Amino acid sequence: MPAFSCSIPTDHIDVLGGGPSGLVAAKTLLYSHPPGTFEPIIFEASSSVGGMWPLTVDDDRPHTVYGRMPTNLSKYTVSVSDFAWGSANLGGQKGGDGVPMFPKAWQVGRYLAAYAKEYKVEGCVRLGCKVTGAIRGTFEGGRRWRVKWEEKGDGESAFGESKSASDDFHFLIVASGFFSKRFEPEIEGLDDRVREKILVAHTAEVKDTGDLLGAIEEKARSAEGGPDNTVDGGTPRKIVVVGGSMSGAEAAASLALRLSDKKYSPPPPSGKREPGDYLVYHVTSRPFWALPPIIPSDPVVLPAPEHSEKASTLNPAPTFLPLDLCIYDLSRRPLGEITELSPVMPSERARSANCYFYSLVGGDHSGLPPDALAVRGEMAERPPWVAISEGYVGFVRDGAISVRFGRAEQVRVGESSGRASVVLSGGDTLENVVALVLATGYTPRPSLEFLEPEVLKVLGYQADDNFLPLLLEKHNTIHPSLLDLGFVGFYRGPYWGVIEMQARFLGKLWARGADSNAMSLVSPSPEESIEIQTMEALRNLEVGRGQWSMGDYVGLMEEFARDLGISRQEANSGPGSERRGPVVPARYALDTTSLQVQATLSSLSQTLQSAAAKPPSFVARATSAALQGTWRLSRALKSRISSFPSGTFTGTASFHSRLPTGEGFDAEYLYIEDGELVTDEGLRMRGSRRYVWRYEEEEDKLSVWFVKTNDGMSVDYFFHELEFCGRSEGRGGGGGGGDGFDEGVEEGGWIAIGHHLCEKDDYSSRYKFVFAGTAVRKFGVRYQVVGPKKDYFTETWYTR
């Protein structure tokens, strides 16, 4: 354990937790006030800073997330105001910062460690120290917090042999995280006998779904009387994922990807594939919007008339950006002072929010079988729920994920068959279950129960409430009756920008000789706190409660900035620029001249500009994400030489998602088409072809590759890259003018071109992708092939 070097300061502050909240709190208290004002001590139970964020790709510590997992939000939101990602030295090439737009978990861990080192917070961290109690009382002539902890000498988080210690602090900050322990609901029958027959796992335990799937297969094989590969002549084994929020959708999609990979990846060296006859069932209590990380910033070209049932006209060639840079854009808010929207959402506001998500995904999800996620009718009047997943919708559309509404109420094991079934609240029963994956969230209870019962009572603590366990004010930062106890990042879905704001507020409130403005922002008593009253009402609300208790990130940042006297940096210059651009922490930095701040804002500006440049950024990724699944195809083939037939080919084409088979690629599909060619002379013949489509995030490129004929799965050699070159305005035609297509000329879309020289044959390709939100509604491909013995073109259109 590193030497502990913090001296006892004028104001001694105990910070619980060395994750993002704790590190940001300590750094803010150290650097936002005159030297000696505060000197915090961070108690971190594990062996390194970063909290749940690992420091390496293969970090297997139980409290950390999977190292290769990407963040849901971009690196501009997952950052602090005054530390640029480039300063973390993660090995950027070509002038970059070495970090993808959505950093991997291990990169976030390294960023936090570099941040702690840059601002010399490391010296105030006590690793391997678990706080076990805190007593509020009068000690040494003043009111203090007497904090007790257990210290493990080697810095490990498993507390076996340890020594106890205690010290007194003027202030106490709880920054140990809201997601401190997995929550498992009570399900009737889920006992040891069931766990012997099937695999039961919480998503908090799962780092790699590949390992999870292997464990499921091993359990199914080894359980006495366990289920066979199929039952009743073909019923697949079921993996049931319970929980409809972020982790539920992502767990279901990740498992579906692994199963798809087993079917459509190249065969292993042994030539034998592992059994993979499974279906993923996702049990959720309500429909939700499943968004990919990249969404359109301008999804609508013609809004629907007010009070009209007519739908808005969606943009067939929108600009794409990371979803947080779109959703948290200031220009989406009405003119005037921006305030935090109430977490209690009336039906009119809910309807407006659902309409926005409708435009983002290109509909109400009603095309998914069997209307699995359709948000309409009464659900359109309720607050929207959102999950972020690039593949979830595609797997639902293809039937690889089957959605069921309700809650898991009971698990049964047949006396004779030994097979497990899950009974849902809606009356459905899922038979032949081999695994139950609990994506049921977390409880913050362990992060709070070191406090005295009297203190918890004052805080309005409810141990069984995982949504709003405490009643606090100033955006979940303080309680009027306990002004020496602060909370940083202690709410569901904490944003790093809000974490900084909470820490700044506590610093202003606690600094000696603090300005009266800080005190005036706190209510005289809990009875006079409108915010506490609102939160108490929110606890008992069944209809109208949003997904998050503090879900208005833009409003939170703007209110905090106003209260703290922080001026937002503008993203652009010119008329109206003060209300443009996304809300990111760097725009609310205290030192606007900092090189760190300027580096982040410069990078953000380049990202925003690149989305509208030629070639545009993010269109390739948006296209790749939208291809998954099965399409109907119709191909016209026109030959200019008699030895090569002309005709029409009709059939289906499927993009099967699989894990990338080449270094440097981030997504991959095996493309399989099958159909019938009818020549102009009336001859009929079956035809099939295969390609591999690959997406590379670092270069933002989508490419097509030939497949080896011996196995029909392995990549052979490069065909062409899709170079997105501009928009089609939906005019022209004739193959040689307008957008270069004979059909679909009335519609706009994104145009891409490609080229391939195969010995003496020249292949020129032209693509047109017609979007509706994040979905590709249809797309066309036109090949012009010229060579010594070839002179023809094909035009293929794909529709769902």
N, C-alpha and C positions, 0 to 999 in steps of 0.2 A: 504494500500500500504506500502511495507517495506520502512524503512528509507533510504534516498538517502545519501550515505556516500562518494562518490568520490569527491576529491578535484580538484581544477583547476590545471592541470599538466602543464609541460613545453610545451607539444604538446597535445592540447585538440582535441579529435576526436569524432565526432558524428557518431554513427553506427545506421542505420535505420533497425530495425527488430531484434526480439529476437528469431528467429528460428535457425536452424543449422548454416546457414551462419553467422548470427550476433554473435552468441555465440562463434563460432570458430574464427571469426575475432578478437573479443575482447580478448579472451584467448591468441591467438597467439601474439597479440601486447603487452600484459602484461608480458608474460613469455619468449618470444624469444629475449628480449632486456634487457639491464641493467635497474634496477628499476628506475622509474621516467622518462624514455624515452617517454613512452606513457601512457595515462590513458583514455581509451575510456568510453563513455557513450552510453548505448544502449537504444533507444526509441522503446518501444513495445506497440502497440495499444491495445492488448488484456490484459487479466487478469493474464496471466502466460507465462513463456518462453516455447519455443518449436515450435512456428509457427503453422503450420497446423497439427502437431502431438499431439494428445490428451493425457491427463495424466491419464485418466480412461477408462475402457471398454465402459462405457455408456456416455461419454462426448458428449453432444448434442449442443455444441456451433457451430454456423453456419460456422465458418472458419476452423474447424477441419475435418479431414477425419474420416471414420468409424473406431471405436476403435478396432474391430476384424479383420480388413483388414490386410493381411500379406504383407510384402514388396516384391517387384519383385526380389530383389537381396539378397544375403546372408548377415548374420550379420558381415562378415569380410569386406564387401564392405560398408555396411551401418554402419559405425563406424568412429571414428577419430583415429589418429595414436597412441595416448598416453593415451587412456582410454578404458580398457577392459570391455567387457559386464558383466563379473562377478562382477565388482566393482559397478554396478548399483543396486546390492542386490535385484534381482527380484525373489528370492526364489528357487534357484536351488536345485535339489535333486540328490542323488547318485553321488556327486562330480561335478555336472554340474553347469552351470551358470544360470539356470532357463529360458533360452531363446531358442526357437526353431531355426532351421537353417534360417528360414525366419521369423524374429520377427513380432509380431502383432503391429499395429500402436500405441496402448497404451503403449506398451513396449518401442518403440522408444521414445515416449514422456517422459517416466520415465528415460530413459537413458540420454536424453538431460538435464533434470532437475538435475540428479545426477552429470553429467559432469560440469554443471554450479556451483554446490555446491562444488565439489571437488577442482576446480580451483578458487574458490572465485570470480566468475564472477557475482554472484547474486547482490553483493553490487554496481555494476555499471549498474544495469538495472532499468529503469524507466517504470513501468507497467502503462497501461492505458494512455499512452502518444502518441498521433497521430501527426506526423509531417505534417504541412500544407503548409510550404513554406521554401525556402532557397535562400538567396540572396548572390551572390559572389561579394565582394567589398573590399575596404580598410577601415578597422575599427581599431581604437586604434593604429594607427601607422604602421599597417601591413595588408597584404591581408588575409582575413578571409572569413568564411562562417557564415552568420547570419541566424540561423535556428529558425523558429517559430513552436510552437506546441500547441495543446490543451490537457489539462490534466483533466482526469476524476478522481475525488477524490477516488472513490471506486474501481478503477482499471478495471471497465467494459469497453467493447469495443464499446458500444452504446453511441455515443457522443450527449447527450442532453444538460443538464446543465454542463458547464465545464469552466475552466479558461484558458486563453491564456498566453503564456510566450515565451521568446526568449533568445538566448544566442549566443555567438560567438565561432567558432571552427576553428582550424588551418586546419583540414582535415575533409572530409566527405566520408563515406562509405555507398553505397546503398547495403543493404543485406536483403531487404524486400521481396525477392522472385519473381520469374518470373511468378508464377501462382497466381496472386493477385486477379483476378476477372474473373468470368466465361464469356466465349465468346459465344454469340448466333448469328449465321449468319442470314442475312435477308432472310426470306422465304415468298414468295408471299402468301397472304391469311392467314398467321398465326396471327390472330387478336383475339380480345376478344370473338367474337362469336365462334370461333374454341375452345378457351380455356374453354368455357362453356360446350361444347359437349364432349371434350376428355381431358385427362390429359396430360399436357405438362410439362416436368421437365428436368432440366439440371443435369448431373451426379454429378456436384459439390454440388447439393442440396440433393443428395441421400446418405444416410448413410447405410441403410439396405434395400436391394431389397425386403425383405419380407414385410416391411411397404409400399414400393412402389407398390407392387402387390396388397396389400389390398386397397390402394388409387385408383388404376386403377379400381378395381371391384366396389368400392363405387361410383366412378365417372360414370361408365357405367350404374349402376343401377339408379342413381339419375338424370342423364341428361335427360331433357325432349325430347322425341323422340329419345333417344339414342339407340344404336345398341342392338339387342337381342343377345342371347347366340351364335347363328349362323345365317347365312343369306343364301338365295338361296339354302336351303336344305342341308347345311353342310359346308359352308365356315367359317372357324374359325375366331374369332376376332384376330386382328393383333396388336402386340406391335412393333412399329418401332423404332429401335435404329439407329441414324444417327451419323456417325463418325467412321473412320476406323483405328484409332491408338490404343494405349494401353487401354484407358478407354472405347472405343467402344466395343472392343472384350470382355473385362472383364464384362461390363454391360450386354451384350447379353448372355454371359455364365452364369452369376449369375442369371439372370431372367429365363433362361432355366432350371437351377438347381431347382429353386423354383417351377416352373411348374411341373417338373418331381417329385419333392417331394410330391406335392399335389396328384399325381396319385398313387405313389408307396410307400408312408409311411403308417404306421399302421393307421387305422381309428381313428378319435378323439372320446372321450368318448360319445359324442352325437350320434355317428354312422353315422352322415351326413358329407359328404365332401363338401367343398366350391366349387363353379363352377370353372373350370379351363380349359375351351376349348379355349386356346389361342395358337398362333404361334408367335415366335419372328422372326422378319425380321431385318437383319443387313445391312444397307446401307453404303457402303464404296467406295471410289473413285478409289481403285486399289487393286489388290491381295496383300497379305502379308503372311509372315511366322508366324504361330502360334506355339510358343514354350512353353512347360511346364517348370516349374522352375528347374526340374532335367533333365539333358541331358547327352548323352554319351561323355566321354572325348576322346575316341578312336573309332569313328563311322566307320572308314574305315580300312579294313585289306589289301586291294589291290587297290591302286589308279588306276584310269583309265589312259591309256597311253596318253601322251600329243598329242593334236590335233586329238584325236580319239573320235568318237561318242559313243564308248562303255562306259557303266556306271561303276563307281567304285564298288568293291565288299564290301558290308556293313558287319560289324561285327555282328554276330548273338548273341554274348554274351559280349557286351561292358561293360566297367567300367563306372559307373554313378557318377556325381558330380553336385552340384549346378551350374547353367548355367554360372554365372559370373566367377567361378573358372576355367571354361573351356575356355570360349570365351576370357578372358583377361589373358590367360597364355602367358608368355613371349616367350616360345618355338614356338609359332605360328608365330612369326615375323622372317623375313629374318635375316641372320647374318649381323653384322655391327651395327652402331649407330642407335638407334631407334628414329625416328622423327615423329611428328604428320602428319598423312595422310591428304591430302587436303580434305575439305568437298565437293569439286567438284569431282565427281567420274566418271572417264572415263569408257567406256563400258567394257573394258577388266578387270578392277578391279571389276566392278559390277558383271560380269559373274563369276569371281572367288569367290566373296562373296556369290552369290546365290548357287554356287556348294557346298560350305561349309554348308549352311543351308539345302540344299537338302540332304546331308549326315546325318544331325542331325535329320531330321524328317522322313527319310527313303523314300524320293521321292519328287515329285513336287506338292503334294496335289491333283494330278489329280484323285485320287480315290474318292474324295468327290463330292457329287451330287450338281449340274451337272457341274463338273469341277469348283466348286465355287471359289476355291482359287489357282488354278493351276498357278504356276510361270513358264512360258515357252514362247518360241518365243521372241517377242520384250520385254516382261516384264523381261526376264532373262538377258537382256542387260542393265537394269536400276538398280539404287541403290536399294538394298532390304529394305523392311519395315518389322518390326518385332512387334508382340504383344506377351505378356506373359500371358498365361492362361492355367490352367491344364485341363479344361474341354471343351474348345471351339471346338476343332477339333471333339471330340466325339459327341457333340450335332449337329454339322453340318452334320456329317456322318449319324446320325440317323434322320435328317430332323427336329429336334426340333428348329434349327436355319436355316433360309433360307437366303442366302447371295444374295444381289443385288448390282450391280456396278452402280455408278453414284452419283449424289447429289440430295438432296431433294430441288426441285425448287418451289413447290406450294402445299398448303393444301386447300382442298375444302370440303364443307359441302353440301350434297344434300338438295335441297329445300323441297322435299317431304319426303324423307327417313330420313333425319336428320343424316345420317351416313357420317363419314369423310373418305376422301381418300387423299393419298399423291402421287404427281406426281414427278417422278424422271427424271433426265436430259437425261437418255438413252431412254426415251419414255415409260417406264413401269409406270403403275398406281397401287398402292396398295389400295385395297378397304377394307371397314369395319375396319378401324383403330380406336382403342380405346385409344391409348396412343402414344405419340411421346417423345422419350427420346433423348435428345441432348447430345451426347458425343463429343462435338465440341471444347473442349479445353478451354484455358484461354487466357486472354489478360494481358500483364504487364503494361498497361497504368496507372492504379492508383499508381503504384510504382514509376512513373517517373514524373507525372504532378505537383509535388510540386516544381520542378526545374523551373527556369526562362526560357521563350521562347528563349532568346539568348543563354543560356547554352545548351538547347535541340538542337538548330540549329547546334551548334559546334559539338555535339555528333552525328549528322546525323540522328536525331530521325525521324521515320516515325510512326505515331500513328496507322495506319491501318495495320502495319506489325507485326503479332504475332510470326513470325519465327525469325526475326532478326531486332528488332526495333532500335538498336543502332549500330554504327560502331566504334568498339574499337579494341585495339590491346593487345598484351601480353595475348592472350587467354581470351579475353573479360574482361580484368581487368582494363585497363587505356586508356586514350586518350592523345596523345602527347600535345595537346593544353590546357589540364586541369589536370595537374599533381597532384593537391590537391584533386581530386575527384576519388575515387576508387569504383570498383564493385566486389562483392564477391558472387558467386553462382547465378549470374544474367544471366542465359541462360537456354534454354530448356533442361531438364533432367540433372540437376547438380549432380555431384558425390561428395561425402564428401571428398575424397582425393584431388580432384581439388580445392575444397573450401579452404582446408588448404593451398595448394600451392599458391593460389591467395592471401590469407592473409599474408603469409610469404613474398611474393614478395612486397606487399605494405609496409610492415614493413621495409624491406631493402631499399626501395626507399625513404621512408619518414624519416628514422632515421637520426638524426643530425650527420653530418660527414659520411654519407652513402658512402660505397665504390663505386668507379667509375664504377664497373661492373654493378651495379643495374641501373645506369643512361644510360649505354651503351646499355642496352636491350630495351630502349624506342627510337622510331624513332624521329628525330629532328622535324618533322612536319607530319601532316596527309598525305600530298602529297607524302612524301617519305616512307610511311608505306606500305610495300607489303601486310601485313596482312589486313589492312583496304581496300586496293584495291581489294583483294580477296573476302572479305566479301561483298563489294558493288556489285561485279559481281554476287555473290551467290544470292543476293536478287532478281535479275531479271532472274535467270536461271529456265527454266521450265523442261528441261531434264538434268539429271546428278546431281541434288541436292539431297543429302541424307535426311534421316528422321530427323537428328539432325544437328545443325550448328557446334557443337563440339562433334562429336560422337566417336572420337578415344581416348578413355580413356587411353589406354596404352601409346600412343604417347604423350598425354598431360602430364601424370605423369612423363615420362622419360625426356621430354624436360624441364619441370619445375625443376626437380631434378638436371639436368646438369647446368642450368642457376643459380640455387641457391647454388650449391656446396654441394648437399645432396647425400650421398652414399646410394645406395639401399642395404638393407640386403638380403643376399641370402637365399633361402628356403632350399637348400640342400648343401652338401659338395661333393667334388670330381670333376673330369673333366667336364667342361661345365655347372657347377651348376649355374654360374652367369646368365644364360639365361633360367632358369627353374622356374616353379611355377607361380601362379597367382599374378597379381598386386593388392595389397591391401594397404590401408594407413599405416598400421603398419610397412611395409617394408621400408617406407620413413620417419620414425620418426627421430627427431633431436637428441634425447637422446636414443641411442641404448641399454643402460644399464638399462633403466627404467623397473621396475617390471611389469608395465602395458603393455608395449610393448612386453615383453617376454611372458607374459600370453597369449596375443592374438596370437603371432606367434607359441607358443606351441600348443594352441588349433587348429590353422590352420593346423599344421603338423599332429596332430592326426586325423583330418578330412580327409586329403588327404590319410593318411595311411589306414584309416578304409575302404575307398572305394576299396582298393585292398586286404583287409584282408579276412579271412574266419571266420565267415560269412561276406559277403561284405555289406557295408552300401549303402543305397539309391536304391538298386535293388528292394526291396519290394515296395518302393514308385513308382519307374518307372513302375513296373509291374501293380500296382493298377491303375495308371493314364491311362494306355494303354488298359484296359479291357473294358471300356465303349462302349456300343453299341451292335449290333446284330451280331451273329456268326452262320455259318453253322457248325453242329456237326455230326460226324460219330463215333459210339461206337461199338466196338467188345466185345461181352460178351461170355466168355468161362467158362463153368461149369464142374467140375470134378465129380459131383454127378448127378444121373439121375433125381432126384426130382426137380432140379433147371435148367431152360432152358438155352440153348446157342443160340446165334443169333446175329443180327445186328440191332442197333437202329440208325435211322437218323432223323434229324430235325433241329431245330434252338434253340439257347440259347441267351438270352439277359441279359446284365448287365445294370440295370436301376439305375442311380445315384439318391441319395436322401440325405437329411441331416442326420448326425449321430444320431442314436436313443439311444446310450449308452454313458455314461460319459467316457471321455478320448480318444474317437475315433475321427479321423479327416476326414475320408472319408468313404462312405458306399454305397454298391450296393445291390439291390434286384435282385438276379439271378433267372431267370425263363427259364426253358427249356421245349420244347414240341416237340413231334415227334411220330414215329411209330417204334415198335419193330417187326421184322420178325424173328421168331425162325428158327432153322435149320430144323424143321419139316414143315415149311411153314405157321405156324399160324401167324396172324397179330393182333396187339393190340396197342391202343394209350397209350401213357405214358407222364407224366409230373412230374416235381419236382422243388422244390424251396429251395434256400439257401440265406443267407446273407453273403456277403464278407465285411470285415472291415479292414481299415488301421489305425494304431496308430503311429503317428509321433515320439513321445517321445522315444518309444522303437523300432521304425522302424520295425514294425511287420505287416504282412498281415495274416488274419485268416478267417476261414469259420465257419458259425454257422447254426444250424438247425432253421427252421421256424415253428411257431405254425400252426397247421392244421385248427384251427377254423377260422382264417382270412387270412392265407396265406401271411401275411405281417410282423407280429411281430416276433422278435427274441425269440427263445425258449431256446436252450442251446448250449454250445460250441461243435464244431465238431473237428477241428484241426487247427493248425498253420502251415503256410508254412515256413519251415526253408531252406533258400537258402544255399546250401552246396558247390556249385562249378559249373564249366563249363563243358558242354559236348563238346567234340572235333569233334562230328559228325561221330564217328566210333562205331562199336559194334552192338548190337541187340539181338534178341532172348529172350527179356524180362528179362533175368537173367544176361546178361553181357553187357559190353559197358555202354551205358547211361540208360539201363533198359527198353527200349521200343522196340516193334516189328517194328513199322513204324517210319518214319522220322529219321532213324539212320544215314543218310548221311549228316545231317545238325547239326551244333553246336547250342548251346543255354544255358540258365541258368537252372540249376537243383535245384529243391526244394523238400523236403520230408515232410511228415506229418504222424501222427499216432493218432488212436482213438480206445479205447476199449469200446465197447457197450455191457455191461453185459459180456457174454462169447464170443462174436464175436469180432475178432481183425481185424481192418481196417488199412492197411498200404497203404499210397498214395505216388505217385511220380509224379512230375510235370516237364515239359520241356517247356520253353518259348523261342521261336525263335524270336529275335529282328531284326528290320531294323531301325536303328536310335532310336528315342523315341517310335516307334510303335512296337507292338507285331504282327508279320506277321502271326504266327500260334502258337498254343500251344497244348500240350498233357497232359492228366491226366491218370495215371494207378493206379487202385485200386487192391490190393490183399486182399481178404476177407476169413478168416478162422474161423470156429466155429463148434459147435456140429452138426449143420444142414446146414452149408454153407462151400463151398470150391470152389471159383471161382475168376476170375479176369476180370476186364474190362479195355479196353484201348480206350480212347476218344480223337479225334483230332478236334480242332476248327480252322476254317479258315474263313476269311472275305468273 
